[in-house]
Amino acid sequence: MPLGKKLEDLWNYLLFVSATIVFQALRVAPHGNLSTGERVLYTSVTKNEGAGYDGTTSTITAPVAGLYAFAKQTCTLRTKSAISTFMLNGVRILDSQTTASIDENACASGQLFLQMKKGDRLWVDVPAPFSGSYVLSAPLHQSNFAGAFIHP
């Protein structure tokens, strides 16, 4: 193994043992339709250790390389549908979709383990060709996005 790679691995390990990277954010924007390619904004940040999550853009930028775990929940109103996808550096990774019945609201979740490089960016948006994804933000049906660094 080249010396540069060994030093990088050592640096990532030292960052791992000395830092916690974890975030959790809720969507508090008024519920309504989102268009194709529109980012789902989770601006109410309830935890952000390690400063990797940007609540303004709802993007996590990996401060160190390693394995991360992410989860999202997208809720929708009665008789509506919602679809969202994890986007890694602009590439669609994993979709989740829900359609609510006439009687009650519904939520869809997605979980993802992802090997990220330092500087990789992950966010949630409405994938093409879907438009009119109705995202709900209500106390019992809270759309949210969370993640944590597991190990280098």
MARBA-3410 file (N, C-alpha, C, O; in Angstrom, 1 decimal):
152
0.8,-1.2,0.0,0.0,0.0,0.0,0.9,1.2,0.0,1.8,1.3,0.8 ~ 0.6,2.2,-0.9,1.5,3.4,-0.9,1.4,4.2,0.4,0.4,4.1,1.1 ~ 2.4,4.9,0.7,2.5,5.7,1.9,1.4,6.7,2.0,0.8,6.9,3.1 ~ 1.1,7.4,0.9,0.0,8.4,0.9,-1.3,7.8,1.3,-2.1,8.4,2.0 ~ -1.6,6.6,0.8,-2.9,5.9,1.2,-2.9,5.5,2.7,-3.9,5.7,3.4
-1.7,5.1,3.2,-1.6,4.7,4.6,-1.9,6.0,5.5,-2.6,5.9,6.5 ~ -1.3,7.1,5.1,-1.5,8.3,5.9,-2.9,8.8,5.8,-3.5,9.3,6.8 ~ -3.5,8.7,4.6,-4.9,9.0,4.5,-5.8,8.2,5.4,-6.7,8.7,6.1 ~ -5.6,6.9,5.4,-6.3,5.9,6.3,-6.1,6.3,7.7,-7.1,6.3,8.5 ~ -4.9,6.6,8.1,-4.6,7.0,9.5,-5.4,8.2,9.9,-6.0,8.3,10.9
-5.3,9.2,9.0,-6.0,10.5,9.2,-7.5,10.3,9.4,-8.1,10.8,10.3 ~ -8.1,9.5,8.5,-9.5,9.2,8.6,-9.9,8.5,9.9,-10.9,8.8,10.5 ~ -9.0,7.6,10.4,-9.2,6.9,11.6,-9.2,7.9,12.8,-10.0,7.8,13.7 ~ -8.2,8.7,12.8,-8.1,9.7,13.9,-9.3,10.6,13.9,-9.8,11.0,15.0 ~ -9.8,11.0,12.7,-11.0,11.8,12.7,-12.2,11.1,13.2,-13.0,11.6,14.0
-12.2,9.8,12.9,-13.3,8.9,13.4,-13.4,8.8,14.9,-14.4,9.0,15.5 ~ -12.2,8.6,15.5,-12.2,8.4,17.0,-12.4,9.7,17.7,-12.7,9.7,18.9 ~ -12.2,10.8,17.0,-12.2,12.1,17.7,-13.5,12.9,17.4,-13.8,13.9,18.0 ~ -14.3,12.5,16.4,-15.4,13.3,16.0,-16.6,12.4,15.7,-16.6,11.3,15.3 ~ -17.8,13.0,16.0,-19.1,12.4,15.7,-19.7,13.2,14.6,-19.7,14.5,14.6
-20.2,12.5,13.6,-20.9,13.2,12.5,-22.3,12.6,12.5,-22.5,11.4,12.1 ~ -23.3,13.4,12.8,-24.7,12.9,12.8,-25.6,14.1,12.6,-25.3,15.2,13.1 ~ -26.7,13.9,11.9,-27.6,15.0,11.7,-29.0,14.5,11.7,-29.3,13.3,11.3 ~ -30.0,15.3,12.0,-31.4,15.0,11.9,-32.1,16.4,11.6,-31.9,17.4,12.2 ~ -33.0,16.3,10.6,-33.7,17.5,10.2,-35.1,17.2,9.8,-35.4,16.1,9.3
-36.0,18.1,10.0,-37.5,18.0,9.7,-37.9,19.0,8.7,-37.3,20.0,8.5 ~ -38.9,18.6,7.9,-39.5,19.5,6.9,-40.5,20.3,7.6,-41.5,19.7,8.2 ~ -40.4,21.6,7.7,-41.4,22.5,8.3,-42.1,23.4,7.3,-43.0,24.2,7.7 ~ -41.6,23.4,6.0,-42.2,24.2,5.0,-43.7,23.8,4.8,-44.0,22.7,5.1 ~ -44.5,24.8,4.4,-45.9,24.4,4.2,-46.0,23.2,3.2,-45.2,23.1,2.3
-46.9,22.3,3.5,-47.0,21.2,2.6,-47.6,21.6,1.3,-48.3,22.6,1.2 ~ -47.2,20.9,0.2,-47.7,21.2,-1.1,-46.9,20.5,-2.2,-46.1,19.6,-1.9 ~ -47.3,20.7,-3.4,-46.7,20.0,-4.5,-45.2,20.5,-4.8,-44.9,21.7,-4.7 ~ -44.4,19.5,-5.1,-43.0,19.8,-5.5,-42.9,19.3,-6.9,-43.5,18.4,-7.3 ~ -42.0,20.0,-7.7,-41.8,19.7,-9.1,-40.7,18.8,-9.3,-39.8,18.6,-8.4
-40.6,18.2,-10.5,-39.5,17.3,-10.9,-38.1,18.1,-10.6,-38.0,19.2,-11.1 ~ -37.2,17.4,-9.9,-35.9,18.0,-9.7,-35.9,19.0,-8.5,-34.8,19.5,-8.2 ~ -37.0,19.2,-7.9,-37.0,20.2,-6.8,-36.5,19.5,-5.5,-36.9,18.3,-5.2 ~ -35.7,20.2,-4.8,-35.1,19.6,-3.6,-36.1,19.6,-2.5,-36.8,20.6,-2.3 ~ -36.2,18.5,-1.7,-37.1,18.5,-0.6,-36.3,19.2,0.6,-35.2,18.7,0.9
-36.8,20.3,1.1,-36.1,21.0,2.1,-36.4,20.6,3.5,-37.6,20.6,3.9 ~ -35.4,20.2,4.3,-35.6,19.9,5.7,-34.8,20.9,6.5,-33.6,20.7,6.7 ~ -35.4,22.0,6.8,-34.7,23.2,7.4,-34.7,23.3,8.9,-34.0,24.0,9.5 ~ -35.6,22.5,9.6,-35.6,22.5,11.0,-34.6,21.4,11.5,-34.9,20.3,11.7 ~ -33.4,21.9,11.8,-32.3,21.0,12.1,-32.3,20.7,13.6,-32.1,21.7,14.4
-32.6,19.5,14.0,-32.7,19.2,15.4,-31.4,18.6,16.0,-31.2,18.6,17.2 ~ -30.5,18.2,15.1,-29.1,17.7,15.5,-28.2,17.9,14.3,-28.6,17.5,13.2 ~ -27.0,18.4,14.6,-26.0,18.5,13.6,-24.6,18.5,14.2,-24.0,19.6,14.3 ~ -24.1,17.4,14.6,-22.8,17.3,15.1,-21.8,16.9,14.0,-22.1,16.1,13.2 ~ -20.7,17.6,14.0,-19.7,17.4,12.9,-19.9,18.4,11.8,-19.1,18.4,10.9
-20.9,19.2,11.8,-21.1,20.3,10.9,-21.1,19.9,9.4,-20.7,20.6,8.6 ~ -21.6,18.6,9.1,-21.7,18.2,7.8,-23.0,18.6,7.1,-23.0,18.6,5.8 ~ -24.1,18.8,7.8,-25.4,19.1,7.2,-25.6,20.6,7.1,-25.4,21.4,8.0 ~ -26.1,21.0,5.9,-26.4,22.4,5.7,-27.9,22.5,5.6,-28.6,22.1,4.7 ~ -28.5,23.1,6.6,-30.0,23.2,6.7,-30.6,24.1,5.7,-31.8,24.0,5.4
-29.8,25.0,5.1,-30.3,25.9,4.1,-30.6,25.2,2.8,-31.6,25.4,2.1 ~ -29.6,24.3,2.4,-29.7,23.6,1.1,-30.2,22.1,1.4,-30.5,21.4,0.4 ~ -30.3,21.7,2.6,-30.7,20.4,3.0,-29.8,19.3,2.4,-30.2,18.3,1.9 ~ -28.5,19.6,2.5,-27.4,18.8,1.9,-26.4,18.4,3.0,-26.0,19.2,3.8 ~ -26.1,17.1,3.0,-25.0,16.6,3.8,-23.8,16.5,2.9,-23.8,15.9,1.8
-22.7,17.1,3.4,-21.4,17.0,2.7,-20.5,16.2,3.6,-20.2,16.6,4.7 ~ -20.0,15.1,3.1,-19.1,14.2,3.9,-17.9,14.9,4.3,-17.0,15.2,3.4 ~ -17.7,15.2,5.6,-16.4,15.8,6.0,-15.3,14.9,6.0,-14.1,15.3,6.0 ~ -15.5,13.6,6.1,-14.5,12.6,6.0,-15.0,11.4,5.2,-16.2,11.2,5.0 ~ -14.1,10.7,4.6,-14.5,9.5,3.8,-14.9,8.4,4.8,-14.3,8.2,5.9
-15.8,7.5,4.3,-16.2,6.4,5.1,-17.6,5.9,4.8,-18.3,6.4,3.9 ~ -18.1,5.0,5.7,-19.4,4.5,5.6,-20.4,5.3,6.4,-20.2,5.6,7.6 ~ -21.5,5.7,5.7,-22.5,6.5,6.4,-23.9,5.7,6.3,-24.1,4.9,5.4 ~ -24.8,6.0,7.2,-26.1,5.5,7.2,-27.1,6.7,7.1,-26.9,7.7,7.8 ~ -28.1,6.6,6.2,-29.0,7.7,6.0,-30.5,7.1,6.0,-30.7,6.0,5.7
-31.4,8.0,6.4,-32.8,7.6,6.4,-33.6,8.8,6.0,-33.3,10.0,6.4 ~ -34.7,8.6,5.3,-35.6,9.7,5.0,-37.1,9.1,5.1,-37.3,8.0,4.9 ~ -38.0,10.0,5.5,-39.4,9.7,5.5,-40.1,10.8,4.7,-39.9,12.0,5.0 ~ -40.9,10.5,3.7,-41.7,11.4,3.0,-43.1,11.1,3.1,-43.6,10.0,2.8 ~ -43.9,12.1,3.7,-45.3,11.9,3.9,-46.2,12.6,3.0,-45.7,13.7,2.4
-47.4,12.1,2.8,-48.3,12.8,1.8,-49.7,12.8,2.4,-50.0,12.1,3.3 ~ -50.5,13.7,1.9,-51.9,13.9,2.4,-52.9,12.9,1.7,-52.6,12.4,0.7 ~ -54.0,12.7,2.4,-55.1,11.9,1.8,-55.3,12.1,0.3,-55.4,13.3,-0.1 ~ -55.4,11.0,-0.4,-55.6,11.0,-1.9,-54.5,11.5,-2.7,-54.6,11.7,-3.9 ~ -53.4,11.9,-2.1,-52.2,12.4,-2.8,-51.1,11.4,-2.9,-51.2,10.3,-2.2
-50.1,11.7,-3.7,-48.9,10.8,-3.8,-47.7,11.6,-3.6,-47.6,12.8,-3.8 ~ -46.6,10.9,-3.1,-45.3,11.6,-2.9,-44.2,10.6,-3.3,-44.3,9.4,-3.0 ~ -43.2,11.1,-4.0,-42.1,10.3,-4.4,-40.8,11.2,-4.1,-40.8,12.3,-4.4 ~ -39.8,10.5,-3.5,-38.6,11.3,-3.3,-37.4,10.3,-3.5,-37.6,9.1,-3.5 ~ -36.3,10.9,-3.7,-35.1,10.0,-4.0,-33.8,10.6,-3.4,-33.7,11.8,-3.2
-32.9,9.8,-2.9,-31.6,10.2,-2.5,-30.8,10.5,-3.7,-30.8,9.8,-4.7 ~ -30.2,11.7,-3.7,-29.3,12.1,-4.8,-27.9,12.2,-4.3,-27.6,13.0,-3.3 ~ -26.9,11.5,-4.9,-25.5,11.5,-4.5,-24.8,12.3,-5.6,-24.6,11.8,-6.7 ~ -24.3,13.4,-5.3,-23.5,14.3,-6.3,-24.3,14.4,-7.6,-23.7,14.4,-8.7 ~ -25.6,14.5,-7.5,-26.5,14.7,-8.6,-27.0,13.4,-9.3,-27.7,13.5,-10.3
-26.6,12.3,-8.8,-27.0,11.0,-9.4,-28.1,10.4,-8.5,-27.9,10.2,-7.3 ~ -29.2,9.9,-9.1,-30.3,9.3,-8.4,-29.9,7.9,-7.9,-29.3,7.1,-8.6 ~ -30.1,7.7,-6.6,-29.6,6.5,-5.9,-30.7,5.6,-5.5,-30.7,4.4,-5.8 ~ -31.7,6.1,-4.7,-32.8,5.3,-4.2,-34.1,6.0,-4.0,-34.1,7.1,-3.4 ~ -35.2,5.5,-4.6,-36.5,6.1,-4.6,-37.4,5.5,-3.5,-37.2,4.4,-3.1
-38.3,6.3,-3.0,-39.4,5.8,-2.2,-40.7,6.5,-2.6,-40.6,7.7,-2.9 ~ -41.8,5.8,-2.6,-43.0,6.4,-3.1,-44.2,5.9,-2.2,-44.2,4.8,-1.7 ~ -45.2,6.8,-2.0,-46.4,6.4,-1.3,-47.6,7.1,-1.9,-47.5,8.3,-2.4 ~ -48.7,6.5,-1.9,-50.0,7.0,-2.3,-50.9,6.8,-1.1,-51.2,5.7,-0.7 ~ -51.5,7.9,-0.7,-52.4,7.9,0.5,-53.8,7.5,0.0,-54.3,7.9,-1.1
-54.5,6.8,0.9,-55.9,6.5,0.6,-56.8,7.7,0.8,-56.4,8.7,1.3 ~ -58.1,7.5,0.6,-59.0,8.6,0.8,-59.3,8.8,2.3,-59.8,9.9,2.7 ~ -58.9,7.8,3.1,-59.2,7.9,4.6,-58.1,8.4,5.4,-58.4,9.0,6.5 ~ -56.8,8.3,5.0,-55.7,8.7,5.9,-54.5,9.1,5.1,-54.3,8.8,3.9 ~ -53.6,9.9,5.8,-52.3,10.2,5.2,-51.4,9.0,5.2,-51.7,8.0,5.8
-50.3,9.1,4.4,-49.4,8.0,4.3,-47.9,8.5,4.3,-47.7,9.7,3.9 ~ -47.0,7.7,4.7,-45.6,8.0,4.6,-44.8,6.9,3.9,-45.2,5.7,4.1 ~ -43.7,7.2,3.2,-42.8,6.2,2.7,-41.4,6.5,3.2,-41.1,7.7,3.4 ~ -40.7,5.5,3.5,-39.3,5.7,4.1,-38.3,5.1,3.1,-38.6,4.2,2.3 ~ -37.1,5.5,3.3,-36.0,4.9,2.6,-34.7,5.0,3.5,-34.5,6.0,4.2
-34.0,3.9,3.5,-32.7,3.8,4.2,-31.6,3.5,3.3,-31.8,2.8,2.3 ~ -30.4,3.9,3.6,-29.3,3.8,2.7,-28.0,3.7,3.5,-27.7,4.6,4.3 ~ -27.2,2.7,3.2,-25.8,2.7,3.7,-25.0,3.0,2.5,-25.1,2.4,1.4 ~ -24.1,4.0,2.7,-23.3,4.5,1.5,-21.9,4.8,1.9,-21.6,5.5,2.8 ~ -21.0,4.3,1.0,-19.6,4.6,1.2,-19.3,5.9,0.5,-19.5,6.0,-0.7
-18.9,6.9,1.2,-18.8,8.3,0.7,-17.3,8.7,0.7,-16.5,8.3,1.6 ~ -16.9,9.5,-0.3,-15.6,10.1,-0.3,-15.7,11.5,0.4,-16.8,12.0,0.4 ~ -14.7,12.0,0.9,-14.7,13.3,1.5,-15.1,14.3,0.5,-14.6,14.3,-0.7 ~ -16.1,15.1,0.8,-16.7,16.1,-0.1,-17.9,15.6,-0.9,-18.5,16.5,-1.5 ~ -18.2,14.3,-0.9,-19.4,13.9,-1.5,-20.6,14.5,-0.9,-20.6,14.8,0.3
-21.7,14.8,-1.7,-22.9,15.5,-1.3,-24.1,14.6,-1.5,-24.2,14.0,-2.6 ~ -25.0,14.6,-0.5,-26.2,13.8,-0.6,-27.4,14.7,-0.2,-27.3,15.5,0.8 ~ -28.5,14.6,-0.9,-29.7,15.3,-0.6,-30.9,14.5,-1.1,-30.7,13.4,-1.7 ~ -32.1,15.0,-0.9,-33.3,14.4,-1.3,-34.1,15.3,-2.2,-34.2,16.5,-2.0 ~ -34.5,14.8,-3.4,-35.4,15.6,-4.2,-36.4,14.7,-4.9,-36.5,13.5,-4.7
-37.2,15.4,-5.8,-38.3,14.7,-6.5,-37.7,14.3,-7.9,-37.3,15.1,-8.6 ~ -37.6,13.0,-8.1,-37.0,12.5,-9.4,-37.8,12.7,-10.6,-39.0,12.7,-10.5 ~ -37.1,12.8,-11.7,-37.8,12.8,-13.0,-38.4,11.4,-13.3,-37.8,10.5,-12.8 ~ -39.5,11.3,-13.9,-40.3,12.3,-14.5,-41.5,12.8,-13.6,-42.5,13.3,-14.1 ~ -41.4,12.6,-12.3,-42.5,12.8,-11.4,-42.6,14.3,-11.1,-41.6,14.9,-10.7
-43.8,14.8,-11.2,-44.0,16.2,-10.8,-45.3,16.2,-10.0,-46.2,15.3,-10.2 ~ -45.5,17.2,-9.2,-46.7,17.2,-8.3,-46.6,16.3,-7.2,-47.6,15.8,-6.7 ~ -45.4,16.0,-6.7,-45.2,15.2,-5.5,-45.7,16.0,-4.3,-45.1,17.0,-4.0 ~ -46.7,15.6,-3.6,-47.3,16.3,-2.5,-46.6,15.9,-1.2,-46.9,14.8,-0.7 ~ -45.8,16.8,-0.7,-45.1,16.5,0.6,-45.7,17.2,1.7,-45.9,18.4,1.7
-46.0,16.3,2.7,-46.7,16.8,3.9,-45.8,17.0,5.1,-44.8,16.3,5.2 ~ -46.1,18.1,5.9,-45.3,18.3,7.1,-46.4,18.6,8.2,-46.9,19.7,8.3 ~ -46.6,17.5,8.9,-47.6,17.6,10.0,-47.1,16.9,11.2,-46.3,16.0,11.0 ~ -47.5,17.2,12.4,-47.0,16.6,13.6,-47.0,15.0,13.6,-46.0,14.4,14.0 ~ -48.0,14.4,13.1,-48.1,12.9,13.1,-47.6,12.3,11.8,-47.4,11.1,11.8
-47.3,13.1,10.9,-46.7,12.7,9.6,-45.6,13.6,9.2,-45.7,14.4,8.2 ~ -44.5,13.5,9.9,-43.4,14.5,9.7,-42.4,13.9,8.7,-41.7,12.9,9.0 ~ -42.3,14.6,7.6,-41.2,14.3,6.7,-39.9,14.7,7.3,-39.7,15.8,7.8 ~ -38.9,13.8,7.2,-37.6,14.0,7.8,-36.4,13.4,7.1,-36.7,12.5,6.2 ~ -35.2,13.8,7.4,-34.0,13.3,6.8,-32.9,13.2,7.9,-32.8,14.2,8.7
-32.2,12.1,8.0,-31.2,11.9,9.0,-30.1,11.1,8.5,-30.2,10.4,7.6 ~ -28.9,11.2,9.2,-27.8,10.4,8.8,-26.7,10.4,9.9,-26.7,11.3,10.8 ~ -25.8,9.4,9.7,-24.7,9.3,10.7,-23.5,8.7,10.0,-23.7,7.8,9.2 ~ -22.3,9.1,10.4,-21.1,8.5,10.0,-20.9,7.2,10.8,-21.0,7.3,12.1 ~ -20.6,6.1,10.2,-20.4,4.8,10.9,-19.0,4.5,11.2,-18.6,4.3,12.3
-18.2,4.5,10.1,-16.7,4.2,10.3,-16.0,4.6,9.0,-16.6,4.6,7.9 ~ -14.7,4.8,9.1,-13.9,5.2,7.9,-13.7,4.0,7.0,-13.1,4.2,5.9
END
